[in-house]
Amino acid sequence: MNKKLWLTYGMLTFATATWGSAFIAGKYAVQSFEPATVAFFRFFGAVILLIPLMFVMEKNRQKPNLKDYGLFAVLGLTGIALYNIFFFLASKHAPVIKSSLFIASNPVLIVLLSALFLKETITRNNVIGLAIALSGAFFIITEGHLLSLFKLGFEPIDFVLMGAVVSWALYSVVGKVVLKKFSSVESTTYAVAFGTLFLMPFALAETSWQDVQQATGTTWFAIIHMSVLVTVVSFVMYYNGIKEVGAAKASIFINVMPVSAVIMATLFLGENFTAAHAIGAALVLSGVYIGTNPRLFKKKQAEKLVKNEIA
């Protein structure tokens, strides 16, 4: 495996692991603001950083046409505005186990949509790796009690959770189309700018100036963390990963998110790290390795053929 590919995989791991910290930061931020307002401030802060970054990094930028702006608007609507509204609504009204389960199933839909609309080749390794990583994510979410999944009945909030999954899958797949013409920095900047505009009416409706003045230092620190690391750095890295290895393969790394969320909850919120979490983390990492290593089974098959010929 070449160095560039290792760097891409390292960036995807860092990006998705950083997203896990959003669960912790978000928990502090919603103590002062409503969910849509937290999302608005997060992306407003991010776009302030992204615009100058884009001008510095992309000297020879292409001017977007009307169709490009339409695609950027779709990205902003799906991955920035709708996903965050659905996600925070669900985190407020649905059990954590159910919310986490739906979010963890995201890569499956991304793989299917990538195969259907982007004509990406889905290999056996991708499928095996995805299945193992997904089982690891489920193991972490249910703390080893997989049967508890069957006890969760269907509720109206499940439509909201489905909305979150579909929104992120569309964001990843449409993003691949945009990345054929624009860089990861440009794509992220335009998507976040449109998403911030879509979130603004919700923030204005649910937040007063008094709420802003009374927000704690911890809340603002959490929002700054989500703006800089979780959004600017991680989104650019994730989009770069999609550009280099495709949406299907990049989506396997999403399963790293629950692993990092559990580790950070243990460190910062004092939650227990159990044996089930360790097993789940091992499954996720194994799944990511298998799903991103196309020669793994081919190598073994080749060795078997050589042995048979010698015999």
Secondary structure, 3 states (H helix, E strand, C coil): CCHHHHHHHHHHHHHHHHHHHHHHHHHHHCCCCCHHHHHHHHHHHHHHHHHHHHHHHCCCCCCCCHHHHHHHHHHHHHHHHHHHHHHHHHHHHCCHHHHHHHHHCHHHHHHHHHHHHCCCCCCHHHHHHHHHHHHHHHHHHCCCCHHHHHHCCCCCHHHHHHHHHHHHHHHHHHHHHHCCCCCHHHHHHHHHHHHHHHHHHHHHHHCCHHHHHHCCHHHHHHHHHHHHHHHHHHHHHHHHHHHHHCHHHHHHHHHHHHHHHHHHHHHHCCCCCCHHHHHHHHHHHHHHHHHCCCCHHHHHHHHHHHHHHHC
